Amino acid sequence: MNAPLARFVRLMMLIVMLGVAAAPPAAAQDSGGPALLRDSETELLFKDISRPLIKAAGLDPNAVEVVLLNDPEINAFVDRGQTVYLQSGLIFAADNVNEVQGVIAHELGHVAGGHSIRLQNGVKEATGLSIATLVLGALAIAAGAGEAAMGLMAAGQQAAMGQFLSFSRTQEATADASAMKYLHTAGITGKGMLSFFSKLQNQEYRLAIYAKDSYDRTHPLSSERIEALKQGFENDPAWNTPIDPKLEARFERVKAKLYGFADPRQAAIKYPESDQSIPAHYARAYAYHMGGYPEKANAEADALLAKEPQDPFFLELKGQILLENGKPKEAIAPLRQAVERSGKMPLISAMLGHALVATEDPKNYPEAKLVLKEAVNRDNRDPFAWYQLGIVYEQEGDGSRAALATAERSNLQNDPKLAYASAQLAMRGIPAGTPDYIRAQDIAMVSRAELAKKDKKYRDPKELTQ
């Protein structure tokens, strides 16, 4: 293959890859992508710091989610829906909660602008232009104008990529402008957004990316973005508004526990035992727990409870350490307190349910069933809670509802084959027309549709016998 044509093929492959890269994170997770990290304290913080920005964007706070992915890269992005994904590397890189708010404000600009959908359109337009150029080039080659054909195809390469990159840069600039507006409306300083962009700029310098121009980049250079935003932010009445100290303290706790969970070795370095602050105890407790040092983890949890004995998240931590080290009976008391002190947060309730089930004491099953049902009613997205509830149903001899719990769990874990089979089994034993029957029916329909997408030849097992 000659060089110009090879370059064209590589361009086409790049455009296809860009289209694939815009797929929902669920698809990435199915193929070994970054895992979703769920933690009650972290999710509550994200809700509280994003709510004023979501309202400023004219969006529904109940419809927009900010979630965390376990990925060390400094990155944030939006899905096709209204979900903002923050990666753990970004939390580690942020010096304060205001920097995270600046990133969230920018991503909300993408959500409000529908950019994830428009990105697909941009890829299609660039691909269409490239294909059209390829066709014209082929016609020119057929007519004997080989050099002209190669020139036409090369020009098509540049035009296609220029069109796509310009499309993306426009979106980034629009999201930046929107972020400035949202921060202003919410009365939040833009210092954090500027300082975080400065971090990105420093990375560019280390990677030898110089601020000459940004034509061939999907994102404008950070220096350009800083310059475009600096004047507007400095003239904003909120410029000198201090960071909320309570939010900042909560952020430092979340960041510390994330270090302990995701990077125990780094946590031990960053939070040495000489540091007796709450974030340091938090980080070491998780680091020791993840590293297999239960006694040290327990000591750190006790140190936290000595400072704040009624804190629901410290109580949760204490219960988690005991539970996951084979002491479910001892874990029940702190987890019960954690559930009550947290206002019955679903993830903590699910952990209490797990502890009750893990005792293997039939006397604890009624409480476990009550706690787990309340947890899944308030948050239907936790497959582990459904797994524990299924165990309770199985122990009670209610195989049909155990099958329904398996269907719910499998549906959340993107296993349509098991979800469909389990839902069908549940429908055989649950009275028709009841809420549980209708739910099983819904899962069966959705799962069958997913199976049909994956395999057009899929047929219902009943049909195969007819």
N, C-alpha and C positions, 0 to 999 in steps of 0.2 A: 504494500500500500504506500503511495507517495505521501510525502510529508504534509502538504496542505490538506489532503483528504483525511489523513490520520488525525490532524488537529481538529478537523470538523467533527469527526466521530467522537473524539474526546470531549468536545464541547457538548454534543448531544447527550453523552453519558452524564456530564456534569449537570445539565438541566434536569435530566430524569432524576438524578440523585437529589437535587434541590427539591423536587416535587415530593420525593419519598421522605426527605428530612422534615417536611411540613406535616407529616402524618401525626395523629394523636399520640401522646405519650403512652397510652395503653398498649399500642402496638409495639412500641419500643420495649416496654416492660415484658411483653410476651416473648421477645427475642433476647432477653437477658439485659434489658436496659436498667436504668437506675430505679431503685425501689422507692415506693411511697413510704415516708416515715410519718406515723400517726402518734401524736402525743397530746394529751388533753391540755396541758399548760401551754404548749407551743401554739396549738390551734386557737386557744383563747386569746393569746397575745396577738396573733395575726389578725384575728377578727377585730380586736380593739384598735389596732394601729391603722387598719385599712378602712374601717367603717366610715370615718369622715371623708376620706378620699373617694370612696365608692359613691357616697351621696353627692359629693361635688361633681362627680362625673355623670350624674343623672341616672345612675344604675341602681338596681335593687340590692341592698346589702344581703338579703336572704338568698339571692340568686348567684352572687359572685363569691367564689372561694379563693383563698390564698393557701396553698399547700406546700409541703416540703418534700424534696426528693433527696435521696442519699447519693450525692454525686459531688466529688471534690472540686469540680470546675466552678469557676466564678461565673454563674449564668442565671438568667431568669427568662421565662418565655410564657406565652399564652397558648392555650389549646383552641380548637375551633369553637368551643363553647365560651363560658365565662369563668374559666379557671386560670388563675395565675400560679405558675410553678416557680418556686424559689429553690435553688440547689444549695446543699449544705455548704459548699465552698463559698458561696456568696455570704452566708451568715458568718462564716469564719472570717471573711475579709472585711466585713463591716465593722467600723469602730464604734458605732452607736446606732440606736434605734432609728434616728432621723435619716441615716443613710439607707436603711432598709425601706423606710417610707418613700424616699425619693425613687427607688427602684420600682416599688409597687405603683406609685403614681404614673411612672413611665409605661409600665405594662398595662395599666388601666386605660391609657391612651390607645393602646392597640385593641383592647377589648371594645371600648366605646366606638372606635373607628371601624370595627369589623375587619381588621387587617389580616387576620389569619385566613379568612375566606378570600379576601382580595389577593393575598399572596398566591393562592392557587390560580387565580385568573392571570396574574402576572407571569407565572411559569408557563401557562397555556399559551399566552400571547407570544412569549419569547420562543417557545417550541414551534409554534405555528410559523413564525417568521423564518426560523432555521430550516424547517421542512420546505417552505416555499423556495428558499434560496437554493436548497439542495436540488429541487426539481428543476429550477432554471439552469443550475450548473450542469445537470445531467443532459438537459436539452442542448446546452452550448457544446458540451463534449461530443454529443451525437452529431452536431453540425460541423465538427472539426475544429472548433475554436477552443482548444484545450487550455491555453494560457488565460484566455478571457474567462473561461469557466472557473479555473482555480482562483482567479482574482475575485470573481463574483461570490464564490463560496467563502473566501476569506473575509470579504466585506460583510457577508451574512453572519459569520461568526461574531464579528465585532459588534454588529448592530443588534444581534439577539442578546448577547451578554450585556451590552450597554442598556438596552431596554429593560431587562430584568433588574440590573443593579440600580438603575435610576428609580425604578418602581419601588424597590426596597428602601433606598435612601430617603425617598419622599415620605414613606411610612414612618421611618425613624424620626425624621424632623417633625412630622406631625405629632407623633407620640411625645416628643420632648416638649413641644409647645402646649400640648394638652396637660402634661404633668405640671408645668408651670401654673396653668390656670387652676388645676385641682388643688395644688398646695396653697395657692393664694386664697381660694374660696374657703378652704378648711382652716386657714389661719396658721399654717405650718411653714416654718422656714425652709427655704430651698438650699440652705448651706449643705445639708447632707447629700443632696443630689449632686451638687458641684464637687464636693470632696470625694464622692465615690467615683465620679468621672475622672477626677485627678488620679485616682489609683489606677484606673484603666489606662490613662495616658502614660503613667510611669511604666506600666507593663509594655506598652508599645515601644517606649524608648529602649527597654531591656531587650526586646525582640527585634530592635533595629527597624521599626516601622516609623518612618518620619512623616512629619505633617506637611508634606508638599501639596498633595491633593488627594481626594478620596474617590475619584471617579471609578476605580476598579474595586471598590469595597462595598459590601452590602450595607454596612453601617458607616456613617461618617466618622472620621477620626475624632477621638475624644477632645482634642484641642479645639476643633471646630465647634463641637457641641458645647463645650464650656464657654467659648467666646460668645456663642449665640444666646446662651441662657444667662450669663453673668449679669449683664446690665439689667435685664428684667427682674431678676431675683433681688439684686441690690436695691432696686427702687421700690420693692414690695414692702408694705407696712409690716409684714410678718418676718422680715429678714432677721431682725434681732430678737425674735421671740425665742426664749430658751426652751431646751428640750424638757419635756415633762419628766421630772426625776423618778416618778413612780414607774412610768413606762420604761425608762432607761434601766432601772433596777431589775424589772421583769425581763428585759432583753438580755441583760448580763447573765441571769439565771438560765434562760433558755439556751444561750450560746454555750455556757459552761457544760450543761448536761448533754448537749449535742456533741461537744468535744469528747466527753467521757464515753458516750455511746459509740460514736462513729470513728474516733481516733484515740483509743485509750493511751497509747504511748505518748502522743503529743500532749494529751491532757495532763499526764504526769509531769511533763516538762514545763508546760505553761502554768500549771497550778501546783507548785511544790508544797510539801507538807508544812512548810513554814508559813504558808498563806492560810490564815484561819477565817477568811471571809466566807460568806454564804456561797457565792459562785464556786469558790475553790473546793469547799466541802462537797458541793453538788457534783462537780466534775470528777473528783476523786472517787466518790461513791459509785458512780456509773462505770468509771474506768476499772476500779477494783472488781466490781460485779461482772463486767464483761471479761475481765482477765482471769476470773476464777479464784478470787481471793475473798470469799464470803465474810470472813471475820473482819477484815479491813473495811469492806463495803458496809457492813453493819455498823461499825464504829463511826464511819462518816455519816451514815443516816441518823444515828443517835445524836451526833454533834449538831446536826441540823434541827432535830426535834427539840434539843435542849435550848436552842435559840428561839424557835417558833413551834411550840408543841401542837398547835391547832392547825398548822398549815396543811391543807388537803394533799398537796403534791409531795410534801415530805412524808406524810403518812402513806401515800401511794407507793413511794420509793421503798419505804421500810417493808411494806407488805410484799412488794415485788421481789425484793431480795430474799425474803424468807420463803416465798412461794417457789421461786425458781431454784432454790437450793434444797428442795425436798421437805419443807416445813409448812405445808398448807394449813394445818390447824393453827399454828402460831401466826400465820399471815392474816387470818380472818378478822381479828380484832382491829388492827390498824387499817385494813381495807374497808371495814364497815364504817369506821370514823371518816376515812377519806371520801367515801361515797356520800355521806351525810354532809360533811363540810364543803364538798364541791357542788352541792345542789344536784346530786345524782348524775354526774357527768357519765355518759354512756360507756366510754372506754374504761373508766375506773370501775363502773358497775360490772362490766364484763370480766374484769380481773377478779373481783370479789366472787362472781359466779364460778369462775375457774377454780378458785381456792376451795369453795364449798364442794364442788364436784370432785376435786382431787383428794379430798379426805376419804372418799369411798364410803362415807357414812350415809346410809339411806335417810337418816334423820335430817341431814342437811339439804336433801334434794328439793323439798318444797320451797325453801328460801332461795336456793339456786335458780329454780324455775322462775320464781317471781322476779328476781333481780335481772336475770338474763332476758326475760320477755320485755321488761321495761327498757332494758338497754337497746334491744333491736327495734323496739317501737320508736325510740327517740333517735336512733342512728342505725339505719338499715344497711350500712356499708361495711360492717365489720364481720368478715367471714369467720373469724375465730369465735366470736360470740355465738354465731349460728352453730358452729361445731360443738361448743359446750352445751348449747340448748338441745341439740340432737342427742347428745349422750344422756341428758336427763330424760328425754322422751323415751329413749330406748330402755333405760332402767325402769321406767314406769310401765313398760309393755305397750306403749303407744307407737307402734312401728310406722303408722301412716304419717304422723306428725314428725317423727324422726326422719322419714324420707323427705318431708317438706323442708325441714331444716337443712338437709343435705342439698336439696334443690336450690335453696336460697344461697348457700355457701358456694356451690358450684357455679351458679349464675354470676356471683361476684368475682369468682376466680377465672372467668372466661373459659369454662369447661361446659359447653352447651350439650355435649353428648351425655355426660353424667347428670346435668341439670334436667334434661328432657326425660331420661329414664326415671329419675327420682321423682319428678313431678307426676309422671304417669302412675307410678306406684302409689304416691300419696293420694291421688284422686280416686283410687280403687277403695280406699278405706275411710275417706272423709266424706260426710254427708254432702250431697250436691246442693249448691246454692248457698252454702255457708261461706263466711269470709275466707277461711283457710282453703276451701275447695276452689274458690274463684282465684285466689292467689296462685295456687298450684296450676290452675288452668292457664293463667297469664304467663307463668314461667315456661310452661310447656310450649305455648305458642311462640314466645320470643326465642326459645332455644331451638325450636324446629326451624324457624326462619334463619337463624345463624348457621345451622347445619346445612340448610339449602344453599346458602351463600358459599360455604366452603366446599360443598360437593353437590353439584347440580343433579347428580344421579341419586342423591340420598332419597330413600323412601321410608315411610313409616313402617315399622316392623309388622303392623297389622296388614298393611297392603301387600307385603311379601307373601303372606299366607293365603291370599285370595286368588 
